[in-house]
Amino acid sequence: KRQALGTGGIRILLRHLLPLAAAPLIVEATFGVAGMVIAEAGLSFLGLGVQPPDASWGSMIRDGSRYMLVAPHFVLAAGLAIFLVVVALYLLGDRLRDGLDVRGGRV
């Protein structure tokens, strides 16, 4: 219909298609970042991620596991940080999904 009125293809793309495609991509990006945080922590825990001079929550858990009986807060602090970041990213993605929903509500 828009092309019949003389609107160009680029304007249709920018005004109609891009906003509809951007919302799901933004939401998926937040879920992807949460997954990457878990993946990086897991790889660092196994010794395959960030190498020792640099800090990583996974390597902090690995290094603190030796002292679990004496000082459990070494492991719990890093584990709680991972948990809070991942939950916050999932909640952000969920809120963005609800806010950017074109239909105006959940089905």
N, C-alpha and C positions, 0 to 999 in steps of 0.2 A: 504494500500500500504506500509506504514512504517513497519508494523509488518511482512510483507513478506520480507523486507530487513533486519530483525533481530533487529529492534529497540524495546526496552522494553516498557511495558505499562506506567511505571512511567515517562519515558522520553517523551513519547507522551503527557501525561497529563501536564507535566511541560512546555514543549516547545510549544505546540499548543493550548491546551484547556484552560489552566490557563490565558494566556494573553488575550484571547478572552472573558473570563468571568470576568476578573478583571476590564476592562474598564467600563462596565455597572454598576458594583457594586460600583465603586468609585464615579461615577456620581450620583447614587441613594443615596449614603451616604451623599453627600452634600445637596441634596434635603431633606433628612431625618433630618439632623441637623437643617436646616432652619425651618422645621415643628416643631421640638422639642423646638426651641427658642420661637416660637409663642405659643405653648401649655403651656410651663412653665410660660410665661408671663401672659397668660390667667388664668391659675390656681392660680398664685400668686395674680392676681387682685381680684379674688374671695375669697382669703384667704385660699385656699387649697394647695398652693405650698410651697415655702420656707418660713420658719417662721421668725418673726421679727428681731432677732439679725443679721441675714444674709441679705445681700442686694439682691434685685431682681427688675428688671425693672417693672414688673407687680405690685408689692407692692408699688413701687415709684409712679406709676400712681394712684393707689388707694389712697395713703396717700395725694398726691397732688391735688386730685379732690376736696377736701374740700376748697382749696384756689384758685380755678380756676379763680374766678373773680378778686382776688387781685394779684396773682402771677401765670399766666398761664405757665410760663416757667418751673415750676416744672413738669407739665404733658407733655409739649411739648418736653422737653429734653429727657425724658425717651422714649416717643413714637417715636421720631426721631431716637434715638439709636436703638430701635428694628427694625424700618423700614430700616435703613441703613445696619444693620447686615444681615437681611433676604434678601434684594436685592443683597447685595454683595455675599452671599452664592448661590443664584439662578444664578447670572451671572457667578460665578466660575463654577458651575455645567454645565451651558450651554457651556462655553468655553471648559471645559474638554470633554464634549460630542462631540463637534466639533473636538477637537484635537485628541481624542482617537478613532475616527470613523474609523473602519476597511475599509469601502468602499471608504474613501477618500473624501467624500463630502455629503452634505445633499440631500435627495431625495424629 
